Amino acid sequence: MAVSKIQNQVSFTQKPNIDTNSGNVNMERLLPLPRKHYLNHNEIPDSVNRIRPEPGQGHLLNGGFFSSLGRFFSNRIYDIKSVYKGYTGTANDHQLGRTNDVGLVLGGLGIASFLTTKRIATMPKHMEFIGLASFLSSMALWPKIGIFGPARAVHGFDADKRYIDDQGRNKSVFQDPNYVPFELFRGDKKSEDISAIADYMGISKDAPNRNEMAKDQMRKVATQNHTLWMLTSGVAVPTLTALLCNGFERIYEPLLVKYKNSLSDSKLNKMYETLINSTDKKHTTPKPAKKIANQIRNFATVNRSEKVLTGEQITNFVNTVAKDAGSGVSAALAKDIRAILAQPDKAVVDNKYIEEIAKNIEAKFQGHNLLKKGIVSFDEIVRALCPIKAPEKNAANDKKPSADDIIKAFKEGKELTKDQVDDVIKKGVLLDKERVNKAITKAVNDKLAAADFTNTNNIPAEKIRQRVIDMAGNVIRNNALLPKSETYVMTESAANNIKSIAGAMGEYLYNFRQLRGINELKMGNVADSMDAYLWKKLETAFTNIVYPNNVFTSKSFKPLIDNTSDIEKTAQANIEKLVKDDERYAKAIKKIDALKTEYLKAVFGNDERQYIQYNEFIKGNNAHGGVNWNARTYSDYGTQIDKYLEIETKLARNFYEGIEGNKRGLFNNLLTTITNNQNGNNFGKTVTFHDAAANVKKVENFVTACDRIIHSLDIYRRAYLNPASKHVEQDLFNEAKHNVISAQSNDFFARFNNRSKSVKFRQYMDLIFAPNKYLDDLTKANMSEASRYTMDGWIDKLRALLFNDKKNWQYSEFGHNNCPIGDTYKDNLLSTPDARYRAQGKNPVEFLNQGLKNSYNSNKWLRMFGGLFIGVFSLSVIAQFFFGKKDSTIPLEKDRLKQEKLNQQNAIDNQINQELNEELEGEAAHAN
Amino acid sequence: MIPKVTGETVNYAAGRKEHRNQMQQKKENEEPKVLSSNIKNRMMSGFHRTANAFTEYPAKGLKGDINSNFYEFLAMGRVPYLLGSATFIGVFNAASQFFDSRGMQQSKKIGLKLAAGVIFYALAKTLSKDLITRPVSWATGIDIEQPYLNVVYPFPKVILSEPPKPNDKNNNNETPTRIIQDLDPQYQYQKLWESGEFPRIDLVKPEFFDKVAKKNGLGENLNSAENEVKPILKNVISTATTASRVSSFLWAACGVALAACGNWDSYYDTYLSGTKLGKNPIKKDAPFKDKMKARLGNFWQHTKEGTIALKETFKTSAKEFYNGAPGTKGFKKHAGKVLFFTALGSTVFGVANTIIRARNMSKNLCDPDVIDRSKDSMAV
């Protein structure tokens, strides 16, 4: 296009001076026109018609935020186009260069996508992509903030300036020091004005070739900075990437946790709507549920024709169908199916089976002189099973019987040829054990009948034979010689029985998996579930409360780590300091309390006081799984945990009702596992909650941990406020202070029980476990209602656990007769280490140890990466002051100004001198 | 004789004249020359670029030298790669000693995994380029990796010596003397077909064009093979370069994925982090010969066992990469396969695309409707 425009502009003021036909050249044209120097060709008036180039399209780009952002996207489009052009073979060098960047991103995406498959939780999966994005942005960011930013501040121009060339390509001005398009610095803006840059550089204003000097300086500084960029990127980009990732993770993780939490809620609500609240009677089975049901039906149908299955086949089938179905369900299903298919009276008779019988007979008969004569061989047993028919002469003309006919004939005991019998035995045939036993008896009897018993003492041989036959009969009786094998046969009726649960089983398994997935989002054992996240937060919060400002002091954490006695010492000292400061103390209580409330809200909806009612409800039940499902109308409260319980109950009930009444007896194990219903004959009052029970424990774990922390702080506060009061002695406080923060699950109860039942001990217990009496006002004031309630509940429970033995006096002494925890509950609560742990809460010293470790590690990490980055950054900033050192030939503005001042001074001096001289001369003249 | 750079001051005019003579001589002696595309030359070129990228080029660049050029800037582009990898590996491995035992193990594990990843990335990226360039070179006769040794004559730099001090009575010169620097030619290992717009066709012999014309089906004894081959050359440079750029990054991704599978960390831990496996005891007061013998024995044993373990580790990780970790399904199971076949596909497509396009172009050129070869033609 440019060329055609030029051609259009070809016109001459004079007549055409080249005669193309004759080749004559008008000599006048060659005479030089009067020239006007230094006139920009764009400014030549149109009236002067002559060949001239198109005005240049190239221009410098400014670095404004929005224009850079816009360019970022247009550049990416250009990159993709470049790859396309590259593949079609039409790319120019600039475009070929861009393909490298596209390759880098593609490869990076490949790596990130692959590495997500190696991560389990959502957060690390996302972090792979965040890492890639951080890496790419670090590469772009580092030169801006570390190299060219400081360079601009020191030298007054942007050494990373970009321009659009005449072909519209985006390039860097100073990338190639041998080709710098200085003509684009047209002076429209200050940043594009060479003389302004020269001013900044301090080049003398009256220097000859001033702009050239500035350009040389610019080239020099730009080359130096580009080199610095290459040298520092290797250290700066990885560290900056790590820092960006870390920073982003801190912002992103809470958002993700919140999102997962609300996703869990909304999914649970949706499930609740469809399963419980829906009045729509037209129930459609979801596809995956149908798939599971079909799997079960296929298993029954395919094998229906008396097919023999091994135990392993059944287990494999169950594991594919019912995996992730919760503990026990797949095992119970397998057990029931085995029971349905088991055929104790039948056995698959094949070579191996008969060989084993032969072996057994030999083993039993061998040791006996007379019985020995009845040992039968493999062939003899086979012949007894099925008589051999002599080959017929015209057999060739007969139709060959089918395999099924042969088997049928075999089972009926008809005569068959030897080949046919061998074939059947080789493949194996399902026979009644009784028949096999009869055949063995027959074979043995035949053998004995033919045996010679004459050689014995005076007893008649026939009599001996009869005795031996009787003996053999006794040995063989009751299938004693048959190999022990389990035979599972899929009969028509068994297939129908199994099919009868297909629909209900499919629905149950599908829904259960859905429910479990929903639960995983909130309460899963992954770092970005609400449960794990709040634990981490609690750990950090408590550590920061006890060891404030740890960012700068974490170096001192190293000796503390894993040294519990030192942690306790320092923690005691720090907490004692903390409780003296009302404001800080209130803040600390509030902080822990807020986390507790956050957890409760996540589980019990926005009204965390639901926990109070929930707690009361749960107290009346067995917290270990079975909860009286109709003891409470869940919808009254509508909390997430209630909905969860209700859905689990509903699923169990649906499953129960989905099986025909007369078939339920067949699935005893399954029904017992799923519905906690002892004999499967009716749907009982309690159901087993697989995940709901685990959730209950998780809530308790967290809440108790918070309570113990608050309670521990409170003890310290009271010790500070009531030093050795008449009510409580100081050493009691000291013991309490020691125990509340350091008692482990192993020695928690021991520490209290070790004290004799003295009056002091009573006071001691009163001190620790009487919140309503002694809980500090400031502590109470900073706790929410629900939190105070759980605190009371926790302490009640602990007291009950320690003293609710009716023979003990302590409990009644404290006057808490209304404590609702009964003996059974106590036994339950203390039955396992896990339960004991849940009852007493996490040991605060243990908490601090973990927190200090994490704090130390992350600080170490931050110091290392941050330090490295700051080091490189400062180095590159300092380097700027060594760059662009001016040649001694470049005159400096400050020298010029100095000289000017000097000149002015001289001029003034001269003038004064002159005036003085004149005066002197005048005086002299006057004197003369 | 050219004046030495170091501090020797010369008369500027005389220096200039001498310099000019010297330059002329050198120009006659040193011309850019094409190197054969063998492993030695390619390694030499890599070594030359890398060594200079860490030494001479930054020294020049940091001074803002007028002779610091774009080639040197591009060569320095590998510094961040190498230094960055070293930083990544170094920081994680060095950091491990500061952490507590659990943190140390974690950090070490990450560090070793990273090290494996970085090494595999670099290996896969470098080696996979041949998957494109070799077949293209065989099929079209154009080897885009073809190196040549470029000779660049720098700008003679004339700088002023320090101006004489006013009080120096020994110095009679009134004007400062001049020093000439940087007169030796600079060598650059470049690639003939790096640029599609300015391919160095001036450096190859005419036989090259005949060979390429023949290989791509343009025929033999052409009037002007150079003119006919040029568009094909340009096309191949574009397609093959794009293909090798894109696919080499995908292969590099496969390399990282491979390092993430299997237990490379335990291999590294056992065989590379200094744990001596040899069982020959080295006694302190034993004679030197015996000690050496024991050491060599240990080294040999270590190497032998290490090689076997390397093979085994590679096998298991390749299996896990391709088949997925045991017990996985869906994307988790097949991600490795997808990545592998994407890389393989991009390679096969890249090669096929390059060759077919080159062939098609020559077919079009041979089309009598385009150029009638039976008639005489003249290059215009």
Contacts between the chains, C-beta under 8 A, distances in Angstrom:
chain1	res1	chain2	res2	distance
A	83	B	242	6.2
A	83	B	246	6.9
A	85	B	238	7.4
A	86	B	238	5.4
A	86	B	239	6.8
A	86	B	241	6.8
A	86	B	242	2.9
A	86	B	245	7.9
A	87	B	239	6.0
A	87	B	242	5.5
A	87	B	243	7.3
A	87	B	350	7.9
A	87	B	353	5.9
A	88	B	238	7.8
A	88	B	239	7.6
A	88	B	357	7.7
A	89	B	234	7.4
A	89	B	235	3.6
A	89	B	236	7.4
A	89	B	238	4.5
A	89	B	239	4.7
A	89	B	357	5.4
A	90	B	235	7.9
A	90	B	238	6.5
A	91	B	196	7.0
A	91	B	238	4.6
A	91	B	242	6.7
A	92	B	196	6.5
A	92	B	197	5.7
A	93	B	195	5.1
A	93	B	196	5.9
A	93	B	197	5.0
A	93	B	198	7.8
A	96	B	196	6.5
A	96	B	237	7.8
A	96	B	238	6.4
A	96	B	241	5.3
A	96	B	242	6.8
A	96	B	245	8.0
A	99	B	241	7.0
A	99	B	242	4.8
A	99	B	245	4.6
A	99	B	246	6.6
A	100	B	245	5.1
A	102	B	245	7.8
A	102	B	246	6.9
A	103	B	245	4.5
A	103	B	246	4.7
A	103	B	247	8.0
A	103	B	248	6.9
A	103	B	249	3.8
A	103	B	250	7.7
A	104	B	249	5.8
A	106	B	246	6.4
A	106	B	249	5.8
A	106	B	250	6.4
A	107	B	249	3.0
A	107	B	250	5.7
A	107	B	252	5.3
A	107	B	253	4.5
A	108	B	249	7.9
A	108	B	253	7.6
A	110	B	249	7.8
A	110	B	250	5.8
A	110	B	253	3.5
A	110	B	254	7.7
A	110	B	257	7.7
A	110	B	339	5.4
A	110	B	342	6.9
A	110	B	343	7.9
A	111	B	253	4.6
A	111	B	256	4.8
A	111	B	257	6.8
A	113	B	335	6.6
A	113	B	339	7.6
A	114	B	253	6.9
A	114	B	256	7.5
A	114	B	257	4.3
A	114	B	260	7.1
A	114	B	335	5.2
A	114	B	336	6.8
A	114	B	339	5.4
A	115	B	256	7.7
A	115	B	257	7.5
A	115	B	260	6.0
A	116	B	335	8.0
A	117	B	324	7.6
A	117	B	328	7.3
A	117	B	331	6.5
A	117	B	332	4.3
A	117	B	335	4.5
A	118	B	260	5.6
A	118	B	325	7.9
A	175	B	70	6.7
A	175	B	73	6.8
A	176	B	69	7.2
A	176	B	70	3.9
A	176	B	73	7.5
A	177	B	66	7.5
A	177	B	68	6.0
A	177	B	69	6.4
A	177	B	70	7.3
A	178	B	69	5.5
A	178	B	70	6.7
A	179	B	70	7.9
A	219	B	64	7.6
A	219	B	66	7.8
A	220	B	64	3.4
A	220	B	66	7.8
A	221	B	64	6.6
A	223	B	61	5.7
A	223	B	64	4.8
A	223	B	65	7.1
A	223	B	68	5.0
A	224	B	61	6.5
A	224	B	62	5.7
A	224	B	63	7.3
A	224	B	64	4.4
A	226	B	61	6.8
A	226	B	73	5.8
A	227	B	57	7.5
A	227	B	58	5.4
A	227	B	60	7.9
A	227	B	61	2.8
A	227	B	62	5.3
A	227	B	68	7.2
A	227	B	73	7.6
A	227	B	76	6.7
A	228	B	61	7.9
A	228	B	62	6.9
A	230	B	58	7.3
A	230	B	61	7.7
A	230	B	73	7.2
A	230	B	76	4.0
A	230	B	77	6.5
A	230	B	79	5.2
A	230	B	80	6.3
A	231	B	58	5.6
A	231	B	62	7.9
A	231	B	76	7.5
A	231	B	79	6.2
A	231	B	83	8.0
A	233	B	79	7.6
A	233	B	80	3.7
A	233	B	83	7.6
A	233	B	84	6.9
A	234	B	79	5.9
A	234	B	80	4.3
A	234	B	81	7.4
A	234	B	82	6.8
A	234	B	83	2.4
A	234	B	84	4.3
A	234	B	86	7.3
A	234	B	87	6.1
A	235	B	83	6.2
A	235	B	84	7.4
A	235	B	87	5.1
A	237	B	80	6.5
A	237	B	84	5.9
A	238	B	84	5.1
A	238	B	87	4.8
A	238	B	88	5.0
A	238	B	91	7.5
A	239	B	87	7.1
A	239	B	91	7.6
A	558	B	100	7.7
A	561	B	100	5.1
A	562	B	100	6.8
A	853	B	100	5.8
A	853	B	102	7.5
A	853	B	103	7.1
A	856	B	99	7.9
A	856	B	100	7.2
A	857	B	99	5.6
A	857	B	100	7.3
A	857	B	103	4.6
A	860	B	95	7.1
A	860	B	98	5.4
A	860	B	99	6.5
A	861	B	95	7.0
A	864	B	91	6.4
A	864	B	95	5.7
A	864	B	98	7.9
A	865	B	91	7.0
A	868	B	87	7.7
A	868	B	91	7.1
A	883	B	64	6.9
A	884	B	64	7.2
A	888	B	160	6.8
A	888	B	162	7.9
A	888	B	163	7.6
A	889	B	160	6.5
